[in-house]
Amino acid sequence: MDNFVILSGCSGGGKSTLRAEFAQRGYATVEEPGRRILAEETAAGGDALPWIDLSAFARRAVDMALADRAAAAGLSGWTFFDRGLIDAAGALQHATGEPALAEFGELHRYHHRVFLTPPWPEIYRTDADRRHGLTDAIAEYDRLLGAYALLGYEAVILPKVTVAERADFILERLRR
């Protein structure tokens, strides 16, 4: 879907804040599957957590991202996804070695430009849900850059500027 726009990149790089900015501006947005899964699994005492069972977590993220795409299919205008199916498939492939990127990435396309938040040590923070350090976040970022390139997406690295400036930057690139 050419109106489905992915916000991806380094963990802790400002994706969720950017998604919230787009929501405030009246755009349709989809929250990151990982954060929703963490909340559900923690509340239920489940094990599909990245620090307990990464493959189960990634499988849930793939399922949730597919459901998110289906739910957003009828929306018009730009829909901004905080991560999405490619990120989830990449995590599944990393965790299991299964060819998840090829399986899901070719069948379920997003806008040809994907916007990535680069590693930004000055704003990176861990929390109860983000337990990994910046080194692991950068390794994930590098995997994502490779995954999007492999699938033929144009990766646009976001500048390290204010949230409003980032949103304007993205909207300008989408108008081209």
C-alpha positions in Angstrom: 0.0 0.0 0.0 1.6 3.2 -1.1 0.0 5.2 1.6 1.4 3.0 4.4 4.6 4.8 5.6 7.1 3.0 7.9 8.9 4.8 10.7 11.8 2.4 11.5 15.3 2.6 12.7 17.3 2.5 15.9 15.6 1.6 19.1 15.3 4.7 21.2 15.7 7.0 18.2 12.4 8.8 18.5 10.0 6.7 16.4 7.1 6.6 18.9 7.4 10.3 19.6 7.3 11.0 15.9 4.3 8.7 15.4 2.5 10.7 18.2 3.4 14.0 16.3 1.7 12.6 13.2 -1.4 11.6 15.2 -1.5 15.1 16.7 -1.5 16.4 13.2 -4.5 14.3 12.3 -2.8 11.5 10.4 -3.7 7.8 10.9 -1.0 6.1 12.9 -0.3 2.5 14.1 1.5 1.9 17.4 4.6 -0.3 17.4 3.7 -4.0 17.7 6.5 -4.7 20.1 5.4 -2.2 22.8 1.8 -3.6 22.7 3.1 -7.2 22.9 5.3 -6.3 25.9 2.3 -4.7 27.7 0.1 -7.8 27.0 2.7 -10.4 27.9 3.7 -8.6 31.1 0.1 -8.2 32.2 -0.6 -11.9 31.5 2.7 -13.2 32.9 3.6 -14.5 29.4 6.9 -15.6 28.0 6.8 -14.0 24.5 9.2 -11.3 25.7 12.4 -10.5 23.8 14.6 -11.3 26.8 12.8 -14.6 27.5 11.7 -16.0 24.1 12.7 -13.8 21.1 11.3 -16.1 18.5 7.8 -16.2 20.2 8.0 -12.4 20.6 8.9 -12.0 16.9 6.1 -14.4 15.8 3.6 -12.4 17.7 5.0 -9.2 16.2 4.6 -10.6 12.7 1.0 -11.6 13.4 0.2 -8.2 14.9 1.8 -6.3 12.1 -0.3 -8.3 9.6 -3.5 -7.5 11.5 -2.5 -3.9 11.7 -2.1 -3.8 7.9 -5.5 -5.4 7.4 -7.1 -3.0 9.8 -5.6 0.0 8.0 -6.5 -1.2 4.5 -9.6 1.0 4.3 -7.9 4.2 5.4 -7.2 7.0 3.0 -4.3 9.4 3.2 -1.0 8.7 4.8 -0.9 6.0 7.6 2.2 6.1 9.7 3.4 2.8 11.2 5.8 2.8 14.2 7.8 -0.2 12.9 5.7 -2.8 11.1 5.9 -6.1 9.3 9.4 -5.7 7.8 10.8 -5.0 11.3 8.9 -7.9 12.7 10.0 -10.3 9.9 13.6 -9.2 10.3 13.5 -9.9 14.0 12.0 -13.3 13.3 14.6 -14.1 10.7 17.4 -12.9 13.1 16.0 -15.1 16.0 15.3 -18.2 14.0 17.1 -18.1 10.7 13.8 -18.6 8.9 13.5 -16.7 5.6 10.8 -14.4 7.0 11.9 -11.3 5.1 11.4 -13.0 1.8 8.2 -14.6 3.0 6.5 -11.5 4.2 8.5 -8.6 2.7 7.7 -9.2 -0.9 4.0 -9.9 -0.4 3.1 -7.0 1.9 4.6 -3.8 0.6 4.6 -0.3 2.1 5.5 3.1 0.6 8.8 2.7 -1.3 10.5 5.2 1.1 11.0 4.1 4.6 12.1 6.6 7.2 14.7 5.5 9.7 15.8 7.1 13.0 19.6 6.8 13.3 21.4 5.9 16.4 21.2 9.0 18.7 23.1 8.3 21.9 22.1 11.7 23.4 18.4 10.6 23.6 18.8 6.8 24.0 17.3 5.5 27.2 16.6 2.1 28.6 13.3 1.4 30.5 11.3 -1.5 31.7 10.5 -2.5 28.2 13.7 -1.4 26.4 16.3 -3.4 28.4 19.0 -3.7 25.7 21.8 -1.3 25.4 22.8 1.1 22.7 25.2 -1.4 21.1 22.4 -3.9 20.6 20.2 -1.1 19.3 22.8 -0.2 16.7 23.2 -3.8 15.6 19.4 -4.0 15.1 19.5 -0.7 13.1 22.2 -2.1 10.9 20.1 -5.3 10.3 17.1 -3.1 9.4 19.1 -1.0 6.9 20.1 -4.2 5.2 16.6 -5.7 5.3 15.0 -2.7 3.7 17.7 -2.4 1.0 17.3 -6.1 0.3 13.6 -5.6 -0.3 14.1 -2.6 -2.6 13.0 0.2 -0.3 14.6 3.6 -0.4 15.9 4.2 3.1 15.7 7.9 4.2 17.7 8.5 7.3 16.1 11.2 9.5 18.1 14.2 10.7 18.7 14.7 14.4 16.4 17.7 14.7 13.2 18.4 16.7 10.1 16.1 16.3 8.2 18.8 14.4 11.1 19.3 12.0 11.4 15.5 11.5 7.7 15.3 10.7 7.9 18.2 8.2 11.0 16.5 6.6 9.0 13.3 6.1 6.0 15.0 4.7 8.2 17.0 2.3 9.8 13.7 1.1 6.5 12.0 0.6 5.2 14.9 -1.6 8.1 14.3 -4.0 
